[in-house]
């Protein structure tokens, strides 16, 4: 809704858009929201310690495989067949292949892209996340009702943005449990498919920091460096998206406090994270609103958004969804949730 309101104002009320220009800072809003998100993800990881160790390990393996396959393929297609510059191809590859808005923003910072680049990629990510949310959970119910954990992992690997992925995991959990009761006569415990989705997504979020650091080094040393110029550690530090450190730091702090907490202290921790998460929701809404505000379709056409959308469709429906399904099958095939007597 925030995105739609922003789009309406940005495209039909130019005067009001100019009035709001000083507050139109989607990068600042999303970075603040991601730092706060670290606490929620830390609490989710803390509460998921009851997951089987094999699910956590396989989730980590699946993420590494996805990064190594998805990102290079999208980047190669964008560069070779659609002739995008590295400035556009890198955030597009991160946004499509990894984790949507946060990955596109982190990559944009790492390679010193113009602010408009990750913003446009982010607007595409949000639009296609809605499409995935409508299609994929029902596809999983039709094809994967005998492989519930594969379905949960698939949502984590295929659906972009944390909110859409969590929503798709919840939908899959409900849809497949319902079908399993009616078709197989099996009643699985609620929440295990959603927990698989969120576990996979936790690893994706953590790995964004590592990937951004790698890209900062590559761009500093190989792509942006002039001949004869030496690149020092300060240049890499300047490019590194430092909000990721806040995210990781908060994640670790919550884990450390929660690991030694019990009783009232644990309740206070959960309450505190819940209060912070309310602000995260506000910052995400402001992010989407200001993305809409900046998404003037005439200007987007001039920047080549139509071609970006074609790359997104080709990559997402051409191989990302299906490779994610294969990886999920390889690592989670045969694992099922506990049954309810």
VOBA-1610 file (N, C-alpha, C; in pm, whole numbers, padded with zeros to 5 digits, always signed):
BEGIN
Unk+00084-00121+00000Unk+00000+00000+00000Unk+00087+00125+00000Unk+00197+00118+00079Unk+00287+00234+00083Unk+00348+00260-00054Unk+00384+00152-00123Unk+00441+00166-00257Unk+00340+00227-00354Unk+00215+00181-00347Unk+00111+00232-00438Unk+00087+00381-00414Unk+00079+00420-00286Unk+00058+00563-00254Unk+00175+00645-00307Unk+00298+00595-00286Unk+00415+00667-00336Unk+00415+00679-00488Unk+00375+00572-00557Unk+00368+00574-00703Unk+00266+00676-00753Unk+00151+00682-00686Unk+00045+00776-00728Unk+00095+00920-00713Unk+00154+00951-00596Unk+00203+01087-00572Unk+00318+01120-00667Unk+00412+01024-00684Unk+00530+01048-00766Unk+00500+01070-00913Unk+00388+01012-00961Unk+00357+01020-01104Unk+00248+01120-01139Unk+00165+01156-01041Unk+00052+01244-01074Unk+00050+01376-00996Unk+00137+01390-00897Unk+00139+01513-00817Unk+00282+01565-00807Unk+00336+01618-00916Unk+00477+01661-00917Unk+00509+01768-00814Unk+00414+01858-00788Unk+00437+01963-00689Unk+00456+01906-00549Unk+00368+01814-00512Unk+00376+01750-00381Unk+00504+01665-00371Unk+00542+01602-00483Unk+00665+01522-00486Unk+00787+01610-00457Unk+00790+01728-00518Unk+00902+01820-00493Unk+00903+01866-00348Unk+00783+01887-00291Unk+00771+01929-00152Unk+00829+01823-00057Unk+00812+01694-00092Unk+00859+01585-00008Unk+01002+01542-00040Unk+01064+01608-00136Unk+01194+01563-00185Unk+01300+01552-00075Unk+01299+01648+00017Unk+01400+01650+00123Unk+01391+01526+00213Unk+01270+01472+00225Unk+01249+01353+00311Unk+01252+01224+00231Unk+01274+01232+00100Unk+01274+01113+00015Unk+01413+01050+00017Unk+01435+00968+00119Unk+01566+00906+00139Unk+01549+00756+00161Unk+01509+00681+00059Unk+01482+00537+00077Unk+01604+00459+00124Unk+01723+00498+00080Unk+01843+00426+00124Unk+01861+00436+00275Unk+01836+00555+00330Unk+01851+00573+00475Unk+01747+00490+00550Unk+01622+00493+00500Unk+01515+00418+00568Unk+01542+00268+00565Unk+01583+00215+00449Unk+01602+00070+00439Unk+01722+00026+00522Unk+01828+00109+00525Unk+01946+00071+00604Unk+01912+00069+00753Unk+01835+00166+00798Unk+01793+00168+00939Unk+01706+00047+00970Unk+01615+00015+00879Unk+01526-00100+00899Unk+01605-00230+00903Unk+01707-00242+00818Unk+01786-00365+00814Unk+01866-00383+00943Unk+01920-00274+00998Unk+01991-00283+01125Unk+01897-00336+01234Unk+01775-00281+01240Unk+01677-00327+01340Unk+01639-00472+01313Unk+01633-00510+01185Unk+01597-00647+01148Unk+01695-00748+01207Unk+01822-00706+01226Unk+01920-00796+01285Unk+01874-00853+01418Unk+01806-00772+01500Unk+01756-00819+01630Unk+01648-00925+01612Unk+01558-00902+01517Unk+01449-00999+01495Unk+01503-01131+01443Unk+01598-01123+01347Unk+01656-01244+01292Unk+01734-01319+01400Unk+01804-01245+01487Unk+01875-01309+01597Unk+01781-01383+01690Unk+01667-01320+01721Unk+01568-01385+01808Unk+01509-01508+01740Unk+01484-01496+01607Unk+01431-01611+01533Unk+01530-01728+01535Unk+01659-01696+01517Unk+01762-01800+01521Unk+01769-01863+01659Unk+01755-01779+01763Unk+01760-01827+01901Unk+01645-01923+01929Unk+01527-01888+01879Unk+01409-01970+01904Unk+01405-02094+01815Unk+01491-02098+01711Unk+01491-02212+01619Unk+01598-02314+01654Unk+01658-02304+01773Unk+01763-02398+01807Unk+01710-02539+01818Unk+01577-02554+01831Unk+01518-02687+01836Unk+01511-02754+01701Unk+01538-02681+01595Unk+01541-02743+01462Unk+01648-02849+01457Unk+01622-02952+01380Unk+01724-03055+01362Unk+01851-02992+01305Unk+01966-03038+01353Unk+02094-02982+01309Unk+02111-02998+01159Unk+02057-03106+01104Unk+02072-03129+00960Unk+01997-03024+00879Unk+01885-02973+00930Unk+01810-02870+00858Unk+01891-02740+00850Unk+01953-02704+00964Unk+02035-02582+00966Unk+02155-02597+00873Unk+02224-02712+00883Unk+02343-02735+00800Unk+02306-02735+00652Unk+02198-02803+00617Unk+02158-02811+00476Unk+02112-02675+00425Unk+02052-02596+00514Unk+02013-02461+00473Unk+02134-02376+00438Unk+02241-02386+00517Unk+02364-02312+00490Unk+02425-02357+00358Unk+02430-02488+00335Unk+02486-02541+00209Unk+02404-02493+00089Unk+02273-02494+00103Unk+02186-02452-00007Unk+02209-02307-00043Unk+02230-02221+00058Unk+02252-02079+00033Unk+02382-02056-00043Unk+02489-02125+00000Unk+02618-02108-00068Unk+02607-02150-00213Unk+02538-02262-00237Unk+02518-02309-00375Unk+02441-02204-00456Unk+02338-02147-00397Unk+02254-02050-00468Unk+02335-01925-00504Unk+02416-01876-00409Unk+02498-01758-00437Unk+02595-01784-00552Unk+02660-01900-00549Unk+02762-01931-00649Unk+02702-01953-00789Unk+02574-01990-00795Unk+02511-02014-00925Unk+02431-01893-00971Unk+02343-01842-00886Unk+02251-01734-00925Unk+02324-01609-00972Unk+02407-01554-00883Unk+02465-01422-00908Unk+02547-01417-01037Unk+02641-01509-01059Unk+02720-01502-01183Unk+02635-01515-01309Unk+02531-01599-01303Unk+02445-01617-01421Unk+02369-01489-01455Unk+02308-01427-01354Unk+02233-01303-01379Unk+02326-01193-01429Unk+02441-01180-01364Unk+02538-01077-01404Unk+02583-01099-01549Unk+02612-01225-01585Unk+02657-01258-01720Unk+02549-01225-01824Unk+02425-01262-01795Unk+02315-01236-01889Unk+02293-01086-01906Unk+02294-01012-01795Unk+02272-00867-01800Unk+02382-00798-01880Unk+02506-00843-01863Unk+02618-00780-01933Unk+02625-00820-02080Unk+02618-00951-02107Unk+02644-01000-02243Unk+02527-00980-02337Unk+02407-01014-02291Unk+02292-01014-02382Unk+02210-00886-02376Unk+02215-00812-02263Unk+02138-00689-02252Unk+02226-00564-02245Unk+02358-00585-02248Unk+02456-00476-02260Unk+02448-00374-02147Unk+02414-00418-02026Unk+02415-00326-01912Unk+02558-00304-01865Unk+02583-00185-01812Unk+02714-00155-01753Unk+02727-00230-01620Unk+02850-00248-01570Unk+02867-00312-01438Unk+02789-00242-01328Unk+02775-00108-01337Unk+02700-00032-01235Unk+02557-00082-01224Unk+02496-00117-01337Unk+02359-00167-01337Unk+02353-00318-01316Unk+02446-00391-01376Unk+02440-00538-01374Unk+02460-00595-01234Unk+02550-00535-01155Unk+02580-00590-01021Unk+02462-00578-00925Unk+02403-00456-00903Unk+02285-00449-00815Unk+02168-00531-00867Unk+02153-00538-01001Unk+02045-00618-01058Unk+02066-00765-01026Unk+02190-00814-01040Unk+02221-00953-01008Unk+02194-00983-00860Unk+02232-00889-00772Unk+02208-00910-00628Unk+02060-00905-00596Unk+01989-00809-00655Unk+01846-00794-00627Unk+01765-00913-00673Unk+01795-00964-00793Unk+01720-01077-00848Unk+01760-01208-00781Unk+01890-01226-00761Unk+01938-01359-00726Unk+01950-01385-00577Unk+01967-01280-00496Unk+02003-01305-00357Unk+01888-01274-00262Unk+01868-01148-00234Unk+01770-01118-00130Unk+01699-00985-00152Unk+01678-00949-00277Unk+01594-00835-00306Unk+01650-00701-00266Unk+01569-00623-00195Unk+01597-00483-00169Unk+01728-00464-00092Unk+01745-00538+00018Unk+01864-00518+00101Unk+01991-00554+00025Unk+01987-00659-00057Unk+02104-00699-00136Unk+02137-00596-00243Unk+02034-00542-00308Unk+02056-00439-00410Unk+02117-00313-00350Unk+02067-00272-00232Unk+02120-00153-00163Unk+02265-00176-00120Unk+02293-00293-00061Unk+02428-00324-00015Unk+02526-00327-00132Unk+02484-00386-00243Unk+02570-00394-00360Unk+02594-00255-00419Unk+02489-00174-00425Unk+02504-00038-00475Unk+02607+00040-00396Unk+02606+00023-00263Unk+02705+00090-00179Unk+02845+00036-00201Unk+02857-00096-00219Unk+02988-00158-00236Unk+03058-00115-00364Unk+02979-00091-00470Unk+03042-00056-00598Unk+03031+00094-00628Unk+02979+00170-00531Unk+02961+00316-00548Unk+02872+00349-00667Unk+02762+00278-00679Unk+02666+00307-00786Unk+02589+00434-00753Unk+02533+00500-00856Unk+02446+00615-00831Unk+02325+00569-00752Unk+02271+00651-00661Unk+02158+00610-00579Unk+02037+00562-00658Unk+02016+00617-00780Unk+01900+00578-00859Unk+01905+00431-00899Unk+02025+00373-00907Unk+02038+00234-00956Unk+01973+00135-00859Unk+02017+00126-00731Unk+01951+00031-00641Unk+01805+00065-00614Unk+01769+00193-00627Unk+01629+00231-00604Unk+01539+00170-00712Unk+01581+00180-00838Unk+01501+00125-00948Unk+01498-00028-00939Unk+01613-00088-00909Unk+01616-00233-00892Unk+01523-00275-00778Unk+01523-00200-00668Unk+01438-00232-00554Unk+01290-00226-00590Unk+01252-00128-00670Unk+01110-00119-00711Unk+01070-00240-00793Unk+01160-00290-00878Unk+01132-00411-00954Unk+01120-00532-00862Unk+01209-00540-00765Unk+01209-00653-00672Unk+01075-00663-00600Unk+01026-00549-00553Unk+00900-00548-00478Unk+00784-00595-00565Unk+00779-00545-00688Unk+00671-00584-00781Unk+00673-00734-00806Unk+00791-00789-00835Unk+00800-00931-00866Unk+00784-01019-00742Unk+00818-00967-00623Unk+00795-01043-00500Unk+00647-01070-00480Unk+00564-00972-00514Unk+00419-00990-00505Unk+00373-01099-00602Unk+00428-01099-00723Unk+00394-01201-00823Unk+00432-01340-00772Unk+00554-01352-00716Unk+00599-01481-00663Unk+00510-01527-00548Unk+00472-01433-00463Unk+00390-01464-00346Unk+00253-01520-00388Unk+00203-01474-00501Unk+00073-01520-00550Unk+00083-01659-00614Unk+00195-01687-00682Unk+00208-01809-00763Unk+00273-01926-00689Unk+00389-01903-00627Unk+00473-02015-00582Unk+00414-02099-00468Unk+00350-02042-00364Unk+00294-02130-00260Unk+00191-02229-00313Unk+00112-02188-00411Unk+00012-02279-00467Unk+00076-02384-00558Unk+00185-02345-00625Unk+00262-02442-00704Unk+00324-02546-00611Unk+00374-02501-00496Unk+00433-02593-00399Unk+00328-02690-00344Unk+00208-02639-00319Unk+00100-02726-00270Unk+00068-02835-00373Unk+00068-02798-00502Unk+00034-02892-00608Unk+00143-02998-00629Unk+00270-02956-00623Unk+00380-03045-00660Unk+00453-03107-00542Unk+00457-03038-00428Unk+00549-03077-00321Unk+00479-03114-00190Unk+00353-03151-00196Unk+00284-03179-00070Unk+00340-03304+00000Unk+00416-03388-00074Unk+00482-03503-00011Unk+00623-03468+00038Unk+00673-03350+00001Unk+00806-03305+00040Unk+00796-03166+00104Unk+00740-03159+00225Unk+00710-03029+00286Unk+00834-02943+00313Unk+00945-03004+00355Unk+01063-02924+00386Unk+01130-02871+00260Unk+01117-02946+00150Unk+01165-02896+00020Unk+01087-02770-00016Unk+00955-02774+00005Unk+00870-02658-00026Unk+00910-02537+00059Unk+00934-02559+00188Unk+00974-02448+00275Unk+01106-02386+00233Unk+01204-02470+00201Unk+01335-02419+00157Unk+01322-02347+00024Unk+01237-02398-00064Unk+01217-02336-00195Unk+01166-02193-00182Unk+01073-02170-00089Unk+01023-02034-00068Unk+01136-01942-00022Unk+01224-01991+00066Unk+01335-01910+00113Unk+01434-01875+00004Unk+01455-01968-00091Unk+01551-01946-00199Unk+01494-01867-00316Unk+01364-01878-00338Unk+01305-01821-00460Unk+01238-01686-00438Unk+01171-01666-00324Unk+01093-01544-00302Unk+01181-01436-00243Unk+01184-01321-00307Unk+01271-01212-00263Unk+01204-01127-00155Unk+01285-01058-00078Unk+01252-00976+00038Unk+01209-01064+00156Unk+01250-01025+00275Unk+01222-01105+00395Unk+01073-01119+00422Unk+00999-01009+00407Unk+00856-01013+00436Unk+00781-01107+00344Unk+00809-01098+00213Unk+00740-01184+00116Unk+00779-01330+00137Unk+00907-01356+00167Unk+00952-01494+00189Unk+00884-01554+00312Unk+00878-01477+00422Unk+00812-01526+00543Unk+00663-01552+00518Unk+00600-01461+00444Unk+00458-01479+00411Unk+00437-01604+00326Unk+00525-01626+00228Unk+00511-01744+00142Unk+00534-01872+00222Unk+00629-01867+00319Unk+00652-01983+00405Unk+00531-02017+00489Unk+00465-01914+00542Unk+00344-01935+00621Unk+00231-01993+00535Unk+00219-01942+00413Unk+00116-01993+00321Unk+00141-02140+00286Unk+00267-02172+00254Unk+00303-02310+00221Unk+00276-02403+00338Unk+00310-02357+00459Unk+00287-02437+00578Unk+00140-02474+00592Unk+00053-02376+00572Unk-00092-02400+00586Unk-00146-02484+00469Unk-00107-02449+00347Unk-00160-02518+00228Unk-00119-02665+00223Unk+00009-02693+00249Unk+00057-02831+00239Unk+00007-02917+00355Unk+00002-02861+00475Unk-00053-02939+00586Unk-00198-02976+00560Unk-00273-02884+00502Unk-00413-02911+00468Unk-00426-03022+00364Unk-00342-03015+00260Unk-00348-03117+00155Unk-00299-03252+00206Unk-00197-03251+00292Unk-00145-03377+00347Unk-00251-03450+00428Unk-00333-03374+00501Unk-00441-03437+00579Unk-00544-03501+00487Unk-00583-03428+00382Unk-00691-03476+00295Unk-00645-03586+00198Unk-00520-03578+00149Unk-00473-03673+00047Unk-00393-03788+00109Unk-00305-03758+00203Unk-00218-03860+00260Unk-00268-03913+00394Unk-00360-03841+00455Unk-00405-03881+00588Unk-00301-03855+00696Unk-00206-03766+00666Unk-00096-03735+00759Unk-00113-03593+00813Unk-00100-03578+00945Unk-00112-03447+01006Unk+00025-03406+01060Unk+00091-03314+00989Unk+00222-03267+01032Unk+00210-03152+01130Unk+00309-03141+01217Unk+00312-03030+01313Unk+00322-02897+01241Unk+00251-02798+01293Unk+00250-02665+01232Unk+00384-02594+01255Unk+00429-02519+01154Unk+00542-02429+01169Unk+00676-02476+01117Unk+00690-02606+01088Unk+00821-02655+01047Unk+00860-02608+00907Unk+00764-02600+00817Unk+00794-02549+00683Unk+00829-02401+00688Unk+00755-02325+00769Unk+00784-02182+00787Unk+00922-02164+00851Unk+00956-02248+00948Unk+01087-02239+01013Unk+01200-02270+00914Unk+01175-02363+00821Unk+01275-02392+00718Unk+01295-02272+00628Unk+01184-02208+00590Unk+01192-02087+00507Unk+01273-01978+00577Unk+01241-01952+00703Unk+01309-01844+00776Unk+01455-01879+00805Unk+01485-02008+00829Unk+01623-02049+00852Unk+01708-02022+00728Unk+01656-02061+00612Unk+01726-02036+00486Unk+01744-01885+00466Unk+01640-01809+00499Unk+01646-01663+00479Unk+01746-01598+00574Unk+01760-01652+00696Unk+01860-01600+00789Unk+01999-01610+00729Unk+02031-01725+00671Unk+02162-01743+00609Unk+02181-01649+00490Unk+02075-01626+00414Unk+02084-01532+00303Unk+02119-01393+00355Unk+02049-01349+00460Unk+02072-01215+00515Unk+02214-01199+00569Unk+02262-01302+00638Unk+02398-01294+00692Unk+02500-01289+00579Unk+02476-01366+00475Unk+02574-01377+00367Unk+02582-01251+00282Unk+02479-01164+00290Unk+02482-01038+00216Unk+02606-00957+00254Unk+02639-00954+00384Unk+02756-00877+00430Unk+02884-00930+00368Unk+02897-01063+00364Unk+03017-01124+00305Unk+03026-01092+00157Unk+02912-01103+00088Unk+02910-01079-00057Unk+02941-00933-00089Unk+02886-00841-00010Unk+02913-00699-00032Unk+03061-00668-00012Unk+03123-00733+00087Unk+03266-00713+00112Unk+03349-00763-00006Unk+03311-00878-00060Unk+03381-00934-00177Unk+03369-00839-00297Unk+03247-00789-00320Unk+03225-00698-00433Unk+03302-00567-00415Unk+03310-00516-00291Unk+03385-00393-00265Unk+03532-00412-00303Unk+03587-00527-00270Unk+03728-00555-00304Unk+03745-00566-00455Unk+03656-00642-00522Unk+03667-00663-00667Unk+03657-00531-00741Unk+03558-00448-00704Unk+03538-00321-00774Unk+03654-00224-00749Unk+03707-00225-00627Unk+03819-00137-00595Unk+03946-00178-00669Unk+03972-00307-00675Unk+04099-00357-00729Unk+04094-00373-00880Unk+03980-00419-00934Unk+03975-00458-01076Unk+03900-00360-01166Unk+03783-00316-01123Unk+03694-00245-01216Unk+03715-00094-01214Unk+03722-00034-01095Unk+03732+00112-01086Unk+03876+00163-01077Unk+03971+00075-01057Unk+04109+00119-01038Unk+04172+00166-01170Unk+04232+00284-01166Unk+04303+00334-01284Unk+04441+00268-01293Unk+04495+00266-01413Unk+04624+00202-01436Unk+04733+00271-01353Unk+04810+00191-01282Unk+04917+00244-01199Unk+04873+00289-01062Unk+04741+00289-01037Unk+04689+00334-00907Unk+04688+00219-00807Unk+04729+00245-00684Unk+04727+00145-00579Unk+04599+00159-00497Unk+04542+00048-00465Unk+04419+00049-00384Unk+04456+00012-00242Unk+04421+00099-00147Unk+04450+00069-00007Unk+04325+00021+00066Unk+04346-00024+00188Unk+04235-00079+00267Unk+04129+00027+00293Unk+04170+00154+00299Unk+04074+00262+00324Unk+03970+00275+00215Unk+04010+00251+00090Unk+03916+00258-00022Unk+03812+00148-00011Unk+03857+00028+00025Unk+03762-00084+00042Unk+03667-00055+00157Unk+03721-00002+00267Unk+03637+00032+00382Unk+03534+00138+00346Unk+03575+00235+00263Unk+03485+00342+00221Unk+03368+00285+00141Unk+03395+00183+00061Unk+03291+00123-00023Unk+03201+00025+00054Unk+03256-00032+00161Unk+03181-00136+00231Unk+03055-00078+00294Unk+02937-00139+00271Unk+02811-00088+00329Unk+02806-00111+00480Unk+02837-00006+00556Unk+02860-00022+00699Unk+02734-00054+00779Unk+02617-00029+00721Unk+02495-00064+00793Unk+02486-00214+00817Unk+02554-00292+00731Unk+02556-00437+00747Unk+02623-00475+00880Unk+02722-00396+00923Unk+02788-00422+01051Unk+02690-00402+01167Unk+02605-00300+01157Unk+02503-00279+01258Unk+02406-00395+01264Unk+02367-00443+01146Unk+02277-00559+01136Unk+02340-00681+01203Unk+02466-00713+01164Unk+02533-00831+01217Unk+02559-00816+01367Unk+02597-00693+01410Unk+02624-00669+01551Unk+02501-00691+01638Unk+02387-00640+01594Unk+02263-00657+01670Unk+02221-00804+01673Unk+02240-00872+01561Unk+02211-01016+01552Unk+02291-01092+01658Unk+02421-01064+01668Unk+02509-01134+01761Unk+02475-01099+01906Unk+02446-00971+01932Unk+02413-00927+02067Unk+02288-00999+02119Unk+02184-01008+02033Unk+02061-01078+02074Unk+02089-01225+02102Unk+02171-01288+02017Unk+02206-01429+02039Unk+02281-01447+02171Unk+02377-01359+02200Unk+02457-01371+02322Unk+02372-01351+02448Unk+02284-01248+02443Unk+02197-01223+02558Unk+02098-01337+02576Unk+02038-01379+02464Unk+01936-01484+02470Unk+01992-01619+02512Unk+02118-01648+02474Unk+02177-01778+02506Unk+02195-01797+02657Unk+02219-01686+02728Unk+02242-01695+02873Unk+02121-01649+02955Unk+02014-01612+02885Unk+01896-01558+02955Unk+01795-01668+02984Unk+01713-01644+03084Unk+01605-01736+03117Unk+01495-01660+03189Unk+01376-01713+03184Unk+01265-01657+03259Unk+01232-01514+03220Unk+01233-01424+03320Unk+01193-01285+03297Unk+01285-01212+03200Unk+01416-01244+03206Unk+01511-01177+03118Unk+01480-01209+02972Unk+01448-01336+02945Unk+01415-01376+02808Unk+01286-01310+02762Unk+01191-01297+02852Unk+01065-01228+02819Unk+01091-01082+02785Unk+01177-01018+02864Unk+01212-00878+02837Unk+01282-00863+02703Unk+01370-00958+02671Unk+01440-00955+02542Unk+01341-00964+02427Unk+01246-01057+02437Unk+01145-01074+02333Unk+01059-00949+02320Unk+01023-00890+02436Unk+00941-00769+02433Unk+01017-00653+02370Unk+01146-00641+02404Unk+01227-00534+02347Unk+01243-00547+02197Unk+01269-00670+02151Unk+01281-00694+02007Unk+01148-00666+01937Unk+01038-00702+02005Unk+00906-00675+01947Unk+00880-00526+01931Unk+00919-00446+02032Unk+00903-00301+02024Unk+00989-00243+01911Unk+01113-00291+01901Unk+01202-00243+01794Unk+01146-00280+01657Unk+01085-00399+01650Unk+01033-00445+01522Unk+00919-00357+01472Unk+00847-00294+01565Unk+00741-00201+01522Unk+00803-00083+01446Unk+00919-00036+01493Unk+00989+00072+01421Unk+01043+00021+01288Unk+01087-00105+01285Unk+01134-00162+01159Unk+01022-00159+01055Unk+00901-00192+01098Unk+00786-00188+01008Unk+00762-00048+00953Unk+00776+00052+01041Unk+00758+00192+00997Unk+00864+00229+00894Unk+00990+00192+00920Unk+01097+00227+00827Unk+01083+00153+00694Unk+01036+00028+00697Unk+01012-00043+00572Unk+00900+00026+00492Unk+00795+00067+00562Unk+00685+00136+00494Unk+00734+00267+00431Unk+00817+00342+00505Unk+00874+00465+00451Unk+00966+00436+00332Unk+01037+00324+00337Unk+01122+00284+00225Unk+01039+00263+00100Unk+00933+00183+00112Unk+00850+00151-00004Unk+00776+00275-00055Unk+00732+00360+00039Unk+00665+00483-00002Unk+00758+00573-00083Unk+00882+00590-00034Unk+00975+00680-00102Unk+01029+00618-00231Unk+01036+00484-00237Unk+01070+00419-00364Unk+00963+00452-00468Unk+00836+00443-00427Unk+00726+00480-00517Unk+00734+00626-00557Unk+00770+00711-00459Unk+00780+00854-00484Unk+00886+00886-00590Unk+00996+00809-00587Unk+01104+00831-00683Unk+01082+00759-00816Unk+00983+00669-00820Unk+00962+00587-00940Unk+00870+00658-01038Unk+00918+00767-01092Unk+00845+00836-01199Unk+00863+00755-01327Unk+00750+00702-01381Unk+00761+00606-01491Unk+00825+00666-01616Unk+00803+00793-01639Unk+00866+00855-01756Unk+01018+00854-01740Unk+01064+00890-01620Unk+01208+00889-01596Unk+01265+00747-01596Unk+01185+00653-01543Unk+01230+00514-01541Unk+01248+00459-01682Unk+01156+00497-01772Unk+01170+00454-01912Unk+01298+00511-01972Unk+01326+00637-01938Unk+01449+00698-01988Unk+01574+00627-01934Unk+01565+00572-01812Unk+01678+00501-01753Unk+01686+00355-01800Unk+01585+00310-01875Unk+01587+00174-01928Unk+01524+00071-01836Unk+01420+00108-01758Unk+01359+00013-01666Unk+01291-00102-01740Unk+01239-00074-01861Unk+01173-00180-01938Unk+01269-00294-01965Unk+01392-00261-02002Unk+01493-00364-02028Unk+01532-00437-01899Unk+01537-00362-01788Unk+01565-00425-01659Unk+01458-00529-01624Unk+01331-00493-01650Unk+01221-00584-01622Unk+01231-00711-01706Unk+01275-00698-01831Unk+01292-00815-01918Unk+01399-00908-01860Unk+01512-00849-01816Unk+01617-00930-01754Unk+01561-01003-01631Unk+01483-00932-01552Unk+01425-00991-01431Unk+01337-01110-01467Unk+01248-01093-01565Unk+01157-01201-01604Unk+01236-01321-01658Unk+01332-01294-01748Unk+01412-01401-01808Unk+01486-01481-01701Unk+01550-01411-01608Unk+01631-01480-01506Unk+01545-01548-01400Unk+01442-01477-01352Unk+01360-01532-01244Unk+01285-01657-01288Unk+01213-01645-01401Unk+01132-01758-01447Unk+01210-01852-01539Unk+01326-01805-01589Unk+01407-01891-01675Unk+01490-01992-01599Unk+01549-01950-01483Unk+01632-02047-01412Unk+01634-02031-01260Unk+01616-01910-01205Unk+01630-01892-01060Unk+01529-01977-00982Unk+01404-01971-01021Unk+01300-02048-00952Unk+01331-02198-00959Unk+01374-02243-01076Unk+01393-02387-01098Unk+01523-02437-01035Unk+01628-02358-01042Unk+01753-02397-00973Unk+01728-02401-00822Unk+01652-02303-00771Unk+01618-02303-00629Unk+01541-02428-00590Unk+01453-02474-00678Unk+01376-02597-00652Unk+01468-02718-00649Unk+01561-02725-00745Unk+01655-02838-00751Unk+01744-02841-00627Unk+01798-02723-00588Unk+01884-02716-00469Unk+01806-02756-00344Unk+01682-02707-00332Unk+01598-02743-00218Unk+01574-02894-00214Unk+01551-02952-00330Unk+01528-03097-00338Unk+01653-03174-00297Unk+01769-03131-00345Unk+01894-03201-00315Unk+01924-03202-00165Unk+01895-03090-00096Unk+01934-03079+00044Unk+01823-03116+00142Unk+01696-03111+00101Unk+01588-03133+00196Unk+01496-03249+00158Unk+01528-03318+00049Unk+01446-03434+00006Unk+01445-03541+00115Unk+01325-03590+00148Unk+01310-03697+00243Unk+01295-03654+00388Unk+01313-03524+00416Unk+01294-03473+00552Unk+01150-03428+00569Unk+01083-03473+00673Unk+00944-03433+00696Unk+00929-03384+00840Unk+00831-03299+00865Unk+00807-03253+01001Unk+00755-03368+01089Unk+00764-03351+01221Unk+00702-03451+01310Unk+00552-03454+01288Unk+00493-03571+01308Unk+00348-03584+01291Unk+00276-03561+01423Unk+00150-03521+01412Unk+00065-03502+01529Unk-00020-03626+01545Unk-00020-03683+01664Unk-00096-03807+01688Unk-00245-03781+01671
//
